[in-house]
Amino acid sequence: QQACPDVILLDVMLRGLSGYDICRIVRADPMLRDIPIILVTVWDDPSVATIGREAGADRTLQKTADAQRIVTAIAEVLGLPRDPAAG
C-alpha cells in the first residue's frame, strides 16, 4: 500500500505536461482524487484560477504569496483551523 500526500502543491508551468494536465490526471485516479490540490503560479491573472478550478484544483496561489497565506490556504483545503496556534 502506498502512502498518499495530505495536499498537493502543483506548479502550473511544468515541462511536458502542465500543472492543469497533472491536476486532471490526479482527479481521474480513484486513489488520489480526494487529495486537495493547490496550484501555484507566477501569473497574476484570474483566468489561471478559473482554468485551475475547471481542471479540479481546490485553490490557486501566486508564487509571491507570503508564508502565512500559503499556510492558511493549506489549512483551509485540509479543513483545519485558519490559525494553527488556535489549535
N, C-alpha and C positions, 0 to 999 in steps of 0.2 A: 504494500500500500504506500502510495506517495503522499508526502506532506504537501498541502496547498497553502499558498500565502493568504494572509488575512485581507490584504489590499494590494492592488497593483498600481504603481505609478508608471505611466507609459508616455514616452515622448511621442509627439505627433510626427516629427520628422525623423525617419529612420532610413537606412539603406535598404533597398529591396522593397519590402512591404512597408506601408505607412502604419503609424500608430492606429489609425482608423481601421485598417485591414486586420491588424492583430486583435483589436477590440472585438471585431465581428467574429473572428476565429474563436476567441475566448468565450463569447456569448453562445456560440454554437456547440461548445463542448459541455456535455452534461456534468462532467466532474468540476468544471471551472465556472460555469455560467453565473453562479451566485456571488462570485468574488467581486467586491466593489472595484471599479476602475476609475482612477483619476488621470486624465490626460494632462500633460504639461507641454507648454508651447512658448515660443518666443513672440508669437504674433498677438497683437492687441486688436483682435477682430472678432466681433460677436458671431460671425459665421463659423468660426472654428469650434465654438461651444455647441452651436446648432448641429453641425455635422457630427461632432463627438457624441451628442445625445442620440442622434439617429443611428450611430454605429453601436450604441449601447453603453457609452461612458456615463458614469454617475456624476461626474464633475469635471470641469476644465479649469486649470490654473495657469497663470503666466509663470515662466521660469524666474521672473524677477520678484515673485511673491516672497514676503518675509517669512522667517521660520514659524512664527506664531500662526500666520494664515495657513501655512501648509499643515501644521499640527491640528488646527481647527478643522480643516477640510477632511483630514483623515479621521478625526474623531466623529465628525458628522456622518460620513459614509459608513462608519462602523457602528453608529448608534450609541456612541459614548458621550458622556457629558462634555460640553464645549470647553470647560476649564478643567484640565486634568487635575489641578490642585484641589478642585472642589470634591473630588472623589467620585 
